[in-house]
Amino acid sequence: MIVSVVSMPEGVVARTGLAQARERLTATSGFVIVDIDLGVDPPPDEEPLSRRLGLDDAAGEWLGRADEHVRAEYHDGTAIGVVPVVRGNEVTHIHVLADQRRFITVHHGPVELIEAFIDQLPQDLPPDVVTTLFLFLQGVLQTFRRAVTQAHLEVEDLEEAMFERRQPEHVQRLAQLRRRAAHLHRAFLPYAAVAQEILVRRRMADHHLSEERQAMNRLHEHTVQLVLVEIEALRDAARRAATSYASLVADQQNVVINRLTIVSMIFLPLSFLTGFFGMNFAYLTNRLMSEDSFLEFGVGLQVGAVVVALYYVLYRTHWRQLRDSRTRDAADDRS
């Protein structure tokens, strides 16, 4: 377990134990920021973390439990909840508790957001816990925005690479990006709903909110909606890239089928003539015995069949389409 305590408004960061953090939380001067890293596999403890920290609020009984998902509660001036944070290629959850004098974060394993947030505190020096909470939540939203932007750029690069030269691994990477977009949407949507509910409820219940608090609420709501729009744009881009890949595959299959059609139209008459002259009819066996007869009926019919097939394939498909396209282009130029 790693415990970091930041004394505000000085912004002094110190590594302490859980007992020392409890003493700092009961101090009366200023406010205190405490971050607790329980580790990836924390040891089982029967006593809740909230009681070990000296927090008697009933809302903090589940603080630090690994099986908690996105939620938010507000009791007598104490806000407590679980927020999702993008950590590398996965989404983790951070427990947050905030009141007038304390701001506590609890997580399992190292989180880059927490490290950057604590390192930035001596420069930001937030004046109170509410401002600290909003700064932290804005950092949470930025992790999603960075992840969405990176995935969006990968989708665009992948789509461009597919049009240049399609590779089998493109479809696998595209499927991974589609799953990434769905995972981000599934992780962020509950937080967006909870944040909207809490902010609207607080704004309606407290009619004496300062202009600064109202501005922070509006900023957070706007950023939440912006992240949702960006995630939806990522999902649309991934679906569009998948449709483009399917179109490229379909075009290639059409080319193959067109070539097979040409070959079959050439060899089908030949196969028919070969089978026809291979039959033991009396006319074929008794009358067509000379070299001139063979050249006239055998070779001549086959050459004629090939010429007719080639004329039909080339003129009725390729040449005719080319002529029609030139006619349309000339009509467009005149108009």
N, C-alpha and C positions, 0 to 999 in steps of 0.2 A: 504494500500500500504506500502510495506517494501522496503526501499532503503538502500543498502550497498555500501560503497565506499572504495576502496583499493588504497592507494597511493603507487605508485611504483617509484623507486626500494626499498623503505623502507619496504613495505609489511604491512603497518598499516591498520587495518580494522576498519571502523567506520560506525555506523548507523546514517543516516541523513534523511532529507526530500528531496523532489524533487527540491526545490529551491536551497538548499545547494549543491546538486549533480550537478545542472546546473552551479553553480559558479566554482566547482572543475573541471568540464569538460572544462571550458574556460581558465584554468590555463596553463601556458607555461612551467613549470618545470616538467621534467619527463613525465610519462604517467599515466593515471588513469583507474582503472577498476571499473565499476559500475554495480551492479546487482539490478534489479527491480522486485519485486514480486507484481503483480497486484491483487493477490487474486483469489480465485476460481470464484467469481462473482463480477468482478470489476464494479464500478459505471460508467454509460455512461458519456462520455465526448466528446463534439463536437470538441475540439481542439486536433489534433494528438499529440501523446506522443513525437514524434521527435521535434515538435516545442516547447513543454513545456520544453524540455531539451536543447533548443537552437541549435538544429541541423537543418541547412537550406538546407541540401542535399535533393534533390527530391526523392532519393532512399529510404529515411527513412519515407515516408508518411504512409506506412502500418505497421510500427514498433509497435508491441504490440497488433495488432488486433487478436482476438481469432479465426477467421475463416481462418487464413492463414495456408497453408500446406508447404511441403518441397519445397524450392526454394533457389536460390542464384544469387546475382547480384554483379557486380564490376563496380564502377564509380569513375574515377579520384582518384585512390588510396584508395577508401573506399569500403570495402567488407561488404555486408549485406546479411543475409539469415535466413532461418528457418531450424533447424536441429531436427530430431526425437531423443528422449531419452526414454529409458525404465524406467518407474517409477512403481515399484511393479509389478502388473499384467497387467498394461496398458502402452500405449505409449503416451507420451505427446510431445509437440513441444516447443522449445526454440528459441526465436529470438536473433540473434547475429549481432552486428555492430562493425566493427573494422577498424581503420585507423592508422595513424602514432602515434597518442597520446591518443587514446581512445579505450577502449574495453568495450562494453555494452552488457549485457544479460538481456532479458525480458522474463518472464514466468508467468503463471497463477497457483498459488498454490506452495507449497514447493516442491523442487526437491532435492533429496539426492546428485545428482551429483554436483549441485551448491554449496551446503554446504561443501562437501568434497573438491571441487576445491578451494574455498576461504580459507578453513582451511589449505590447503597445500601450498598456495602462500608464506607465510613467510619462508617456508623451501626451496621451489623451486627457488624463486626470479628470474623469467624470465627477461632477459635483455631488451626485446622490446615487442611490441604488436603482432608481427608475431609469435614469440615463444609462447606467451600466447595463441594465437588462436590455434596453433597446439596442445598445451598441452590440451586445452579444448576439441578439436575435438577427440583427442585420448581417453579422458575420455568418450566421447559420444560413441565411438566404444566399449569401455570396458563394458559399460552397456549392450549392445547387446550380447557381448561374455559371460558375466556372466549369462544372462537370457537363452541363448542357451545351455550353459553347464549344468545349473540346469535342464532344460527341458529334455536334452539328458539323464542325469542320471536317471531322473524319468521314462523315457521310458524304459531304460534297467532294472531298478528294477521292473517295472510293467510286462515286458516280462518274467522275471525270476519267478515272483510270479504266472503268468498264467500257466507256465509249472508245477509248484509245485502243485497248486490247483486253478483251475479257478473259479473265483467268478463273479457274475453278475455286480458288480460295476466296475470291471476291464474295461469292454467295454466303460462304461461312462467316466471313467478317461482317457482312451485312446483317445476317441473322443475329449475331452477337450485339450489334448496335441497336437493332430493334428491341431485343430483350433489355438492353441497357435503358433505352427510353421508357419502356413499360415499367421497369423496376423503379426508375426515378419518379415516374408519375404515381405509382402505387405507394411509394414512400412519402411523397410530398403532399398528396391530396388530403390525407387526414389532418396534417398540420395546418393546411390552408383553411380547412373547415373549422378547426378548433380556434385558430387565431382570429378568424373573422367573428366567431361567436363571442369570444372573450372581450375583444376590443369593442364590439358593438354594445355588449352588455354593460361594460364599464362606462362607456360614453353616455348611455341612457340612464344609468343608475346614479352617476355622479355629475350633477349639473354645475359643479364649481371647478371643473378641470381648467387648469391654466392653458393659455394659448400655446405654450411650449409643449405641454403634454398632448394637446390635441394635434399639434403639428407632427409629433413623433408617431401618434396613432395613424394619422393619414399617410405618413411616409411608409410605415410598415405595411399597411393595407395595400398601398399602391405597389410596393415591391413584391408582396405575395402574389398579387394578380399578375404582375409582370413575369414572375418565375413560372406561373401556370401557363401563360401564353407562350413562353419560350419552350417549355416542355412539350406543349401541343405542337409547336412548330417543328420541334425535333422529331416527334412521332410522324408528322406529315411528311417530313423530308425522308425519313427512313422508308415509309410506305411508297413514296414516289420513286426512290432508288430501287426498291424491290420491283415496282412496276416496270421501270426502265430495264432492269435485268431480264425480266420475263419477256419484254418486247424484243430485246436483243436475241434471246434464245429462240423466240418464235420466228424472227426474221431469218436466222440461220437455218432453222428447220424448213422454212418455206423455200430457201435456196436449194437445199438438198432435195426436197420433194420435186422442185421444178426440174432439176437435173435428172432425177429418176424418171420423171414423166417424159422428158425428151428421149432418154435412152429406150424407154419402153415403147414409145411411139415409132422409133426407128426399127427396133428388133421384133416388134409384134407382127408386122406384115411379113418380115423375113421368116419368122417362125411358122406363120400360116402357110406360106408358099412351100417351105421345106416339108411341112407335114402333108400338104396337098400332093406334091409330086412324089412323096414316099408311099402313097396309097397304090394298091394293086388293081386299079381299074383297067378294063380292057382297052379303053381309048389310050391311056397313058402307056400301057405296056406294048400295044401293037402299032400305034401310029407315031408316037414321039420317040423314034429310034435314031434319027439322024442328028448330026452335029448342028445343023441349021435349026432344027426344031428345039434342041436344047438351048441354043443361044437366043432363040426368039421367045420361047415361053419361060425357060428356067431363069436365065440371066436377065432377059429383058423385063420380065414382070417384077423381079426383085429390084432392079435398078429403078423402075418406074414407081414402085411402092416406096422406096427410100426417098425419091425426089418429092413425091406427093407428101410424105410425112414431114420432111424438112420444110417444105413450103408452108404447110399448115402450122407447124410449130413456130417457125421464125416469123412468117408474115402475120399470122393471126394473133401472135402474142407480142414479141419483141418489136418488130418493125412497126406494127400498127400502133402500139403504145407510144413508141418514139415519135411517130408522125402526129398522133393526137396531142402529145405534149407540146410539140413545136407549134401546132395550130393554136393551142390555148395561149402559149407565150406570145405569139404574134398578135392575137386578139387583145391580150392584156396591154401590150405596148401601144396599140392603136387607141385603146380607151384611155 
